[in-house]
Amino acid sequence: MDNWDIVILGGVSDFHAMDWYRAVRKICVDRSVVFLTDSFEAEGFDDLSQQEDRIEKLFIIDNLLPKKMQRWSRPWRMFVKLALLPLQIMRLRRFYFASGKPVVHAHPMYFMFLSRLARIPYMGTPQGDELLINPNQSRLYKYLVRWVLRGCRAVIVDSEQMKQAAKNIAGIEAHVIQNGINIAEIHHVGELNRPRFRVVSNRGMADIYQIEKIIHARDARIADLSITFSYPFADPHYQDMVCKLMSEQDENIGRSELKSDLFTLLKEALLVISIPKSDSSPRSVYEAIFCGCCVAACSNLWIDELPASMRSRIYVVDINNPDWLKEAYEFALKTSKISFRPCEDALNRYDEASSLRLVAERFYFGE
């Protein structure tokens, strides 16, 4: 088996984990970096791997899961993962020691949990709901999160909210470092030689993102407005419900497999809408802003943390106000006449290369 310096542990269908892995490879050019996984595609998610990716495998569970998301998918997936824990623990420990005891960075909580059970040193990056929502719904889950967080060499989160949640749950000091966005690729897409015209919803098609409220607000006050729906993942039952609410002028393009396709879409967007029930620090919103969009978002602490140039593109909405979408659209018509120019603070804080370089220097090779 090859020796590796850095192991990113996660699912190949996870956009955030794969983006992190590829960014680390670009930054740590003198190091060997590998992605270790137990799943490529299942339950309607697509395999995001590319030919140049270096991927190693635990026991792959794809054939044990349904090809499309079903009502029973989530509990079944949890059962499969729990049933296979002894096998995955054995494989992870074997891989770790055979690879020369590399730095292990697990994304998200399940893989942090697996690393803790395998008794190997690991860093962790949990998702927002794993700290902000789920621990409030289950005492057992909260206990397990506390145990996993306390076992980490370092915990990296992308908002002060998540840092405070980690402090409250486990008494540990998480490090706030933005996942970052690929500013170079956004610039590579370039400006399009036509006016911005799209209103876009580009969050997940699931209940937490309240997509139906976008449609209801449109139908109530600005019925002739066309909305483009793009989403990295979808709950099929919620998706079916939302699709029935869409109008003929709406465009439902689903998942953009390539970031360049997503950035092209955002370069055409006048307004992007992001109104989830709970949010930490939404990378998709940052991407939209750097693509020059205005964003309609509910009040949240992450908005107050934005640099001035980014904050100026946000229209904070009250979704209980029936005019919120109409008002946000009018704001975007006015604000989009001014080209977005990121300030130095925005570039330093949100550029993927800068964020990952800091992680590598402080956490991967700082000890």
Phi, psi and omega in degrees: 000143179291153171272141180233147176271322183226132175241120171264120186253117182184193179261139183292338179274002182270111181305313185296315181295317181292321177297319180297314180302313183292324178293320178297319178300322180290324182283314185265064186293337181265010180239156176266123186237134182227152174254125181249131189217165171241002184203139176253309181203138176185163176056033177089355178273149184260151175288116182266003183291151177237164187301325184278353179290143175258109186234130174246161190236139159275204172285122183278125188263004188304317184289348178266357181246155178294151180290330178238154179296132177237169179301327184266007187297312186297309178297326178294318178299318179297320178298315180299313181297318179292319181296329184265004182306313180302319179293316181292323177299313179300315182292321180294316178297317179299316180296316183301311183285326178288340182265007177088026179054063182285171169291130180246124178239112187261134177227129344263226192297320181303316182286334171292317177300316179298318180295321179295316179296327180282353178058048173240152177295139182206152167257161182219146172231099179281162174275164184302312183292339180288341176248327190264336186240300188303319180298337179278351183255346183210124177293323179296315179300316180299319178297316180295320178298317178301315181296318181291315181298320181290342178273353184283143168294322177202146175244126180248125178234171185243018176202158176294329176302312181292323177299316180293324179296317178298322178296316182292322184282314190237355181069025181249157179262102176283160181253125180272108176223123181297140174303331178082160178234157184276082183297324180299318180290324176299315179294325181296324177299325176078175177273141179271144184273053174201157182296154173288138184219347186271146162250123193237136165251112185238027173264175181299149178270077181213162187306322184298336184269356171054043183297326182298332180289332175296314181293317180298320180293322177295311183297329185283326190231340186212062194298334183272004180283130176271137179240135175261125181253119175229137186208136181289336178205163182212142165276118189300326182286319175293320179300316179300318180296316181293318181300327179290338180273343184294153176265168181298329182281350180286155178240122182249099186258354177067216187274130172272113185289329182251137177300324180299324177293319178296317181294325175298317177301314182291331176293340177267355189271134172275317183221135173246137185249130181219100185230049180294159179296325179214141182210152175257278184217091195283112180299323181298327178291318179298318178300318180298316181296315180293339173277001176096005182282158161267155185230132171263121184217151175286155180303132182200153183299329182296334179294318180294337182276352185289145170299157188303318184295329179278320181300328183292345179265000182263132170250114183278124186246155169250106186288356172277350175274117185297344180264009190298318182289319177301316180293320179295321179295318178295321175300316181294320178302320181283313188287326184293347176293342178259120181296143179283127176233103183296134176285168183298323179298319179296317180295317182292325186274328190245354177290126183304316182297317180294317181298312184289329176296320178296317178299314181298316183290320186272325191243323181285315186232020183275349183261000000 
